[in-house]
Amino acid sequence: MVSFRAGMADAGKAPSTKHQHPVKLQASTSKIIRVRRQRLGAWCLVLLWSLDVGAWSFVTRAADTNAVLNGWFASQTNLQTWSADVTQTRSLKTLTQPLVATGHISFAVPNKFRWELGRPAKTIALRQADEMFVIYPLLKRAERYPMGDKAPGEWRDMLSLLDAGFPRNRAEFDARFRILSLIETNGSWRLAMQPTSAFARKMMKEIRIGLATNDFSLTSNEMIFVDGSSMRNDYTNAVLNPPLEAGLFSWKPEPGFKITEPMGK
């Protein structure tokens, strides 16, 4: 969906070779909420789904919403791998112009992904099994985040949103999200939804997913943060079920890399 700074004050700035100050996430809820304003960055990269509404649009009826959702879920049954080029746009209240970066994303069921921003990559978000790394190659630094059952309870609610673009079934989707609206515009569906988790809603106001009307393929995503800032990804050159290298989702740090664990133990 990408250290991960997105949507909050300094959170939108891409890592640079001039400065980078990882902030430690603590176990308590209050500290986690405070720190997320500074560290939403990396995992958010895989989460942000959006479409710009074009010249014409209309809100669908409830029956149409169910039909679109069912079509979307059905389209996931044949998905094993997915890759695409991505253009990421981050809009911050502190900046007059949005920040734009390009990169590439690869995904494999059920929850492996590799997200790269910049050419050559300045930031890499890599999930493998029950952990995720956010890697800064130019700085020789990386952050490790626990995933799945190893993640702290409320933080697990946030991390589960990483799978928003590739739902497994309707029941799982309904347990995580409340649908706000569904709009058809310029050959795409734009699905707006809100996390059911109260903890997640303290960080984000809305999540939007763009789907092609002809095959329900993922075209975009966007996260709207509570302070009005946003992060959007638009996908092009997407390939369904491409062959992916066996080691794509693995990472072995080179000598000299410093690895931190912002969420602590």
Order of alpha helices (4+ residues) and beta strands (2+ residues): alpha-alpha-beta-alpha-beta-beta-beta-beta-beta-beta-alpha-alpha-beta-beta-alpha-beta-beta-beta-beta
